[in-house]
Amino acid sequence: MDIADFLSPADTLIDVRASEKDKLLKELAHRAATKIQVPEPEIIAELLKREELGSTGMGNGVAIPHARFQSLKKPVGIVVRLKQPINFKAIDEKPVDIVFVLLLPTASEGEQLGALACVARKLREPGELAKLRKAKTASDLHAVLVA
């Protein structure tokens, strides 16, 4: 599985302003609601429920909030690079500036893990993170992620 399978250029955003994690997740849930035909409150609830289990901030300024939905047939991603890093309660306690929201189908356990692993591998590489942070446009950011 490749990131290109579930991340469209239209769902790649740069210089997004957010003051805190919950507000950012609500904004991204709003964006996702029309795309995946799931009510916004349900998306928010599932993302926040996952964050209660433990922060999805994986360190190095990256977070991968994710949730599962029965109505989804395939994974859907939205990635944002924030204008200013925010506190995400990441494992390294550093603020986050790259957030990759992953919405997954509940039906296929292998597909869920494959999508999550694919994103985590890409966002764990220091060289890739440097390219993401230097990207001048959303198209550039998308190109780095799907390369």
N, C-alpha and C positions, 0 to 999 in steps of 0.2 A: 504494500500500500504506500502511496506517495501523498504528500501534502496537497499536491495539485488535484487529487481526487476529491478533496472536501473543502478547499479554500479557493474562493473566486477572487479575482482582482477587485470586484466591487465590495468585498468584505475585508479589505486590507486598508487600514486607515493610519495616517501619521499626524503628529502634532495634536492629538486629542487632549483636551483639558479635562482633568478630573481632580476633585479635591480629596476624595476618599474612596476606599474599596467598594463599599456598598452602593454608593452613587454610581460608580463606574459600572458595576455589574447590572444595576437597574437600567442604565442607558444602553448597555449592550443587549440586555434581554428585550428591551423595546425594539431594537433594531432586528433582532432575530425572530421576534414573534410573527411578523408578516411573512418572513422568508420560509419558516418551517410550519406555519399554520398551527402553532401552539400558543395558547393565551399567555400574554406577558407575565401575569402574576404567577402562573405555573412555572415558567422559566426562572423567574427571580427566586421563587421558593426553593426550587431544586438546586440552583447554584449556591444559595445561601446555606442550605442544608448540608451540602458537600463541604463548604468552608467551615461549618461548625465541627466537622470531624477532624479538621486540621487544615491549616492554610495550604492552598495550592501554590503558594510562592515557593518555587524550587531553588531559589538562590541566584546570585549573579544578576539581579534585576529583572528576573523572569517569573511570570506566574502562568499557570495553565488551569484556570477554573474549568470544570467540566460537570456535566450532568447527563442523565439518561432519560429517554422519553420513549414510551411504547409506540407512539404514532410515527416516529422517524424510521425511514427505510435505510438511510445511509448517514454517515457522520457529516456534520456541518461545522465549519470553523469560521471564526471572526478574529482577526488579529489587529491590535492597535499598538502603536508606539506613542507613548504619552509625551506631552510637551514638557511636563515636570514629573519626576518620579513621585510615587505615593507609597505610604506605608501599607503593606499587604500582609504583615506578620509573617514574612518569609522565614525559612529555616535559618538563613544566615543573618536575619534581622536587618537586612539592607532594604532600602526602598526599591520599588519595582517600576520599570519604565516600558517593559514589553509584556503585553497580556494577550494570550492566545486562548480564547474561549472555545471549548470543544463540546458540541452537543451530539450525543451518541444514541444510537438505537439500543433498546434493551434486548432485542431479540438475539443479536449476534455477539456473543461474548468475545470471540476471536477478533472480530472487526473492531470492537471497542478498544481492546488492548492494542491492536495493531495501529490504530489511529493515534492513540495516546503515546505509544512508544515512538512512533514516527516523529511526532512533534517534540517530545522530550529529547530524543537524540539530536535533532537539529538545533534545538535551543540550549543544549548543553555545551556545544562547541564554541570556545572563545573566539575563534576566527569568524564563525558565522554571526555571532552576536555583534562583533565589531562592524561587520558589513551591514547588519540590520540597523545599527545605530547611526551609521554614516549615510544610509539611503536618503536621497534628496526628495524622492516622490513616493507615493503609495505604490506606483507601478514598480519602482526599483525595489521596494521592500518585498513585494509579492515575488518578484523575480528571484531574489535571494532565497526566499523560503521554498520555492518550488524547484530550485536548481538541484 
